[in-house]
C-alpha cells in the first residue's frame, strides 16, 4: 500500500445463522443495529473498513477420531447433537466471511423501504409476506425483551450497507485432545470479546 494511505480497519460483527445464510446466498447486503450511543461516526467503521463475520459454530468429531471439524449452523438443517457456540465466541481464524462497508447512515427503523428490506436478506421463496412486514417480524424476534428496541418503538438505528469481500467454504480442523464440546475460553477473554462486539450483540439485531 502506498505511503500515507492508511490500511482499512477490520472489526468483528455478529450475525445469527439465518442472516449468515443470507449473506452466503448473496441476498443480504444491509444490516441494522440499534444506536446505543450518540456517536458522530458509526461504531462498526467507515466506508472501506472491513468486518469479519461471527456466526454460530460448533466442532464435530471426525469418524476416525483424530481431528474435529468446525461446522457452521448456517450450513445445516439438522443441528442436533452438537454444542453450539454463540456468534460472539467465534475467533478471527474461524471466520469464513469478510465484508466491506460501502455506506453508513442513521435513520429511524420505520423508514426502511421495500428495497432495503429485500437487501436485509428477504427470501421470496420462503415467505409470502411483504418484505417490510417480514423484516418487522424478523426484527422483533431478534430484538430481545426491551420494548424500546421493538419495531413499533421505531428506534434510531445504524444502517450499514456492505459487500462481500471473502466467502470461504473451507472446513477448519483442530486436534481432538481439546474435546468435542465448547472450547474453553477464559472468562476475561469472553468479556473482552463481548465488549468489542457489543454493538453487534446487544439488542440482537439483524
N, C-alpha and C positions, 0 to 999 in steps of 0.2 A: 504494500500500500504506500502511495506517495507520502512524503513527509508533510506534516501539517494537516493531514486529513485523519481525524480520529476514527478508530475502529468502532463499528456498531456495537452497542451494548447487547448483552444476552442475559435474559432473566427467565425464571420458570413461570409457567401458567398451568393451572389445573383444569381439567375437563372430566366429566363423568364418561362412562363407556358409550352412552348414546351419542354424545357430542363428538367424542373421539372417532366413532364410526362415521359420523357425518363428514368430518374433516378428511378421513381416509377416502371416502367416496367422492370427494370434491364438491359436496353440497354446502358445506359450512364455510363461510368467508367473513363472518362477523361474530363478535361476542360482546355481550353487555355485562357490565359489572357495576354494582352499586357504588356511588361516590361516598366513601367513608369519611373523607376529609376534604375540606375546601382547599384544593391544590390548583395552582395555575397549570401545572404540567401533569399529564397522565402518569400515574404511578407505575404503569406497565412499560412505559418507554415512549420514545418519539418515533416519527416516521423513519424507517430504515433499521430500527432496532429489531432484534430477533428474540423470539420467545420459544424456549424448548418445552414441549408439551408433556405434562404429567398426566397419567391416566391410571385407572385401577389395573393392578397386575398381580400375578402370583407365580410361584415356581412349581413346576410339575415334574415329579420324579420320572426319569427315563426308564425304559424297560430293563436295561441292563444294570441299573442302579449306580452307574459310575458318575453320572452328572445329572443336574436338574436343568430344565429349560424354562426360561422366562416366557410366560404367556400373558396375553392381554385380554381383558374382559370383552373389549370391543370386537374381538375376533371370534368369540364363542357364543353359541346359543345355549349350550348346556354348561353351566358354570358350577355345577355341584361338585363336591369332593375336593375343592381347593380352598386354601386360606388366602382370601383376597386382601391385598393391601390398599389402603386409601390412596387416592391420587397424590396427595402431598408428600407421601413417603417415597415416591419414586426418585431415584438418583439420576443425575445427568447422564451417566453412561448407559442407563437402561431406557432412556427416551428414544423413540424411533421417529419422532416428528419435530421439525423445526419450522416455525412460521415467522414471517416478517411483517411488521406493522406497515401498512400503506396509508392509513389515515386514522386520526383520533378526534373525538369531539364529545361534548357533554350535551345531553338533552333529557327531557322528561320521557319516561318509559312509554307513555301512551302515544308518543309521536312516531312510534315505529310504523313504517309503511308496509304495504304488502310485499314490495320488492325486498325490503330489509328483513322481513320475517322469513322469506324464502332463503335469503342469504344466511339466516341463523341455523339452517340445516333442515328446513321443511322437506318432507318426502311425500309427494303426492300419491305414491303407490301404497303408502301405509296409513294415510289419513285423508278423510273426506271433508275435514274442516277447512274453513277459510284459513289461510296461512297466519293471519294476525290472531285469530281465535286459538289456533293451535299453539302459537308462541305464548299466548297469555296463560294457557293451561300448563304448558311446559314450565314457564317461569314460576308459577305458583307452586308447582310440585317440587321445585328445587330451592325455593327461597326461604325455607325454614319457617319458624313459628312467629317471627316478628311481624306483626300486621303492617308495620310501616314499610316493609320490603315487598309486600304483595303488589300485583299488577294494578289492582284498583286504587292503591295508595299513590300510584304514579310517582315513584321515587326518581330522583336525579341519578342518571347512570352515565358511565363512560361507555362510549361506543367505539370499539376497536375493530377496524377493518384490516384484514390480513391476507397474505398469500402464502401458500406452502412452498418452502424452500427445499426441504428434505423430507422424504417419506420413505422410510426403510421398513422392509418386512423381515429383517434379519432376526432369527431367534438366538438370543444370547444364553450362555450357559454359566453355571457355577459349580464348584465341587460339591458333591452330596454330603460332605462332612458337616456342612452347616445346617443340614436338616431340611425337611420338605415344607416346613411351615413358614411363618413370617420371619424374615431375618431380624436379628437383634439390632435395634438402633438405640443408642444411649438416650436417656430422657432429655438431656440438654440439647442433643443434636436434633431431636424431634421438635423441641420448642423453637430452636433457631430456624429450622426449615419452615415450620408453620408460620413464624413471624415474617420470613422473607416472602412468603406466598399468601399473606393474609388477605390481600385484595382478591385473590383468586379463589379462596376457600370460604371466607366469611360471607354468609348470605346465599351460598350455594347457587351461584348464578351461571347462566348458560355459557 
